[in-house]
């Protein structure tokens, strides 16, 4: 696949190679369980500082609380009038009412059961957790859950500047553990086979190996399908800045610098004891093209399309992650 040169083409679309799904080059030999497993092991060994992605920044508001389970811990988050984000235990310390169903009044959480008002200063039996808003996602630090040396701030991936990008966040959940989600992303070889509606001609050109590779990344050439045989070819890298995050960054071609961040947040276990994990995916798109400035003015209409694209891919990829967990849990995982 020939990649675009330094000067962007007037029209980025290219005619993709003709072929049928069943006649494309098999990738199972390159998708070595050892290579994927080694990359996963290195990713899981990286420090997180006990930070977990909680939600999209826009989901945590100043007019109502937001609630979610993270690693079996009930949490509630809200904002004060200055836009600062706060998080704490999701149960009221009085009689255990769900604070996510309470209210936010003048920057304070108010329990609907008996009107107990809670703030960032805490209350006997109720201590807030450190929270961080990176402009796209809200993170929460759970030191008792993570058990690592705490970091002052989460390991946030490098992104295009907000002034010249469009960000959209989509969330889904599946019956698996975070490592199954990360393993899915560290297997780019499945792209053209498992997602033929989105990718064509995917070829992995670089992988890292050894106990301490630098840089630790995978590089792929791939065409993103637009319509029929028309698509946009790019070169992208996959890196893991922390154990529950995989970042795909376009390093050559249309949208250079754009990223797709896949964050895996453990939720807890269901009624059968099966773990559940949230996939919180942030797509931050950027382009130097003149038309992208117009697209930014229509960001409200563009974001739903970006979220729909992510949701379609993750319907398939969660099936992959859930299958991997099932095989691991039953002792049948071949890797």
N, C-alpha and C positions, 0 to 999 in steps of 0.2 A: 504494500500500500504506500503510495507516495503522499507525503504530508505537505501541507501548505508551506510556502517559503515565508521569509520575513515580512513581505508585503501582503496584506490580506486581499484575497480575491474579491472582486466586486460582488459576486454571488458565491457564498461558501458551499453550496450544494455540489456534490459530485455524484456521478453515476457509479453505483457500487457494482462489484463483480457479479455476474450472473451465475446462478446456481440454485440448487434445491437444498432444503434442510438436510436431507439424508446423505447428500453427496459432498457436504463440506468436509474438510480435513478433520479426522478425529483428534481429540485433544487429551484422551485419557492417559497416554504415555507421559505427556509433559506434566499433567496434573498429578504429580507424585505425592502419595500420602506423606512421605517423609519430608518433602519440601514444604507442604502446607503445614504439617505438624510442627516442624522446626520454627517456621515463621510465627505460628500461634503461640508456641512456648515462649519465644522471645517477647512477643507482645504482652502476654499475661504477666511476665516478670517485671514490666515497667511500673514505676510508681504512679499512683493516682492521687496520693495525698488524702485519700478517703472522700474524694469528691465524686458525686453522681449527678448526671443530668436529670433534672426534675421535669422540665417542661419548656415549651417555646416561651420566649420573653413576653410575647403578646398575650399568653394565657394567664399570666400572673398580673392582676389588675389592682387598682386602688379602690374600686367600687364593690368588689366582692372577693371572697377567699377562693383559693384553688387547693384542691386536695388530691393526694396520690399516695399509694403505698410504694415504698422503696425498700427492698431487701427485708420485707416483713414489718417495716416501720411505718406507722400511719403518720403522714405529714400534712401540714397546711402551710400555704404561702400567701403573702399579700404584699401590697405596696403602701408606703406612706405618701403624703402629699408631694414630697420632693422627688418622688419616683424611685426611692430606695426600695430594694426588695428585702423581705424578711421571711423566715421560715421557722416553724416550730412543731412540736408534737401535735398530732391531729385530734387528740382527745382532750376535752376540757378537764382541768385538774379538779374541778368541783365534783361532778358526777359522771364524767366520761362522755359527755355529749359530743357529737361530731362537729368539730369547728368549721369544717368545710361547708357546712350548711348554716353557718352563722352569718354575721354581717361584718362589714368594715365601716367604721364610723370615726371620722377625724383621725385616720391612720391607725386605729386600734381594732383588734378583733373583739367582737361582741358575741357571746354565746347566746343562742336563742332560748335555751332552757330557763336560765335564771338571770341573764344579763351580766354575767361576769365579763369584765373588760380586761383584755390582755394586750401587752405591748412588748416592744423589743427589750425592755428591762427585765422581763420574766415575772414569775410568780412562784410561790412555794409549790414544789412538785411539777413545775412546768418551766423548762429552760429552752430558749430559742437555739436553733442550730445556725452555724455560719452559712450564709447564702451569698451567691455571686451572680450578677447579671452581666453577660458578655456582649449584650446588644442583640443577640440572636436567640440564646438559650439561657435558662436559669439553672444554676447548679446548687446543690446543697451538700454540706460536708457532714458525714456521719462517722465520727471517730470510733464509736463503740462497734459499729458494723464493719468498717473497713479494716481496723486494726493496724494500719500503717502509721508511719511518722506523718503527722499532719502537714499539709502545705498551706500557705497563706491564701493561695488562689489556685483554681483548677488549671490543668494543662490544656489551654485553649489553642486549637490549631490556627495557623496563619490563614487569614482570609483576605479577599479583595476589600478595599476600603468601602465602607457603607455608602459613601457619597456617590459611588459609581457602580453599585451592584444592586441586585434584587435578591432578597433572602426569603425562603419559604421553608416551613417545618411541617413534617408529616409524622404521625405517631401510629404505631400498630403494636399488637402484643401477640406472643405465641407461647406454646408450651415447650420451653427449652431453657437453657442457661445462657448467660452472656457469651461464654466461649463458643457456643454453637453459632451465634450471630457473627462473631468475629471470624470464625473459621470460614463461614460462607463468603465473606468479603475477601479473605485471603486465598480464595480459589477463583481467580478471574477467568480461568480456562473454561468455566461452564457458561460464560456469557452468551456466545452465539448459538450454543446448543439449547440452553434452558430458556433464553429470552430472545428467540428469533424475531419477535415483533419489534425489538428495540435495537439489537446489535447485529452487525454483520462483519465478517472477516476479522474477528478478534484474534490477535496474535500476541503472546507474551514474549517480550524481547529481552527482559532482564529480571533476574531474581537474585536475592541475596543468599549467601550461604556462609557456613562457619559459625563459631560460637559467638562472635562479636562483629557482625558485618557493619560496615559504615560506608555509605548510608544503607540502612535496612529498608529496602523498598522493593516493589515489583513495578515494572513498566510494561504497558501494553499499547499496541496500536489497534484502533477499533473504529468502525464506522457507526455513528448513531443514526438509525433509520429515521427518515422524515415521512416519506411516502413512496410506496412501490420500491423501485430500485434506487431511489434518490436518498442520499444521506450526507452526513458531515463527518469526515475523517479527522481524528485527533490522536495525539499521544498523551497518555495519562499515567500517573504514578499512584501507587497505593502505599500508604505508610500508616504506622500505628504510633501516635504520640503518647498514648497511655493504654492501659489494659482493656478498656471497654470502648475504645474508639478506633475506627478505621477511616482514613481520609483518602478520597480519590481526588487528585488535583490534575487539571489539564495543564500540561507543560509545553505542548506545541499544538498549534492549530487554532481553530475557531474557539473563542471564549477562553484563551489562555489565562491561567490564574484562577479560574472558577473552581470551586470545590464542592464535593458532596461528602458531608460528614455523617457517618453512621455511628450512632451512640447506642450501646446496649445497656439498659438499666434493669437490674433484677427487681422484680416486684414482690416476690414471695412465692408461696405454694398454693395450689388450688385445694378443693375439698378432698381430692384423692392423693394429695401430697406431691403432685407434679409441679416442678418449678415453672414460673411464668416470667417472661422477660419482655420489656417494652423496647421496641426499636424506635428511637427518636432520631429522625434523619433530617438534617439541615442542608439544603441546597442553596449555595450562595453563587449566583451567576453574574458574570461581568463580561464586558466586551468593549473594545475600542471603536467599534463601528458607530457611525452617526445615528443609525436607526435605533441603537440600544438606548440612547438618551430618551427617545420617544417612548420606548417600551417601559422605561422607568417611570414615566409619567402615568402609565397605565398599569402600574404594579399591582393595584387591587384586582385587576382582571387577569394578570399574568400568574399571580401566586396560586390560584386554584388549579391552573393547568400544571404547574410544577408539582403541586402536591398530588394531583391525580397520577402523574407519571411515576412518582415515587411509590405510591400505593400499589399501582399495577405490578411493578417489579417485586415489591415485598410480599405480595400475595404468593408469588412463586417461591421467593427466597425464604420465607418463613416455613414453607413446607419442607424445604431443604434442611433448615436448622432444626425443625421439629423431628424430622426423620433421623438426623444425626444424633440428637439427644436420645431418641428411642433406642437406637442401636447401641449407644454407649451404656445406657441404663440397663440394658438386657445382656450386656457382655458380648454383643455381636458386631461391634464397630471394627471394620477391617483395617483401619489406620492405626 
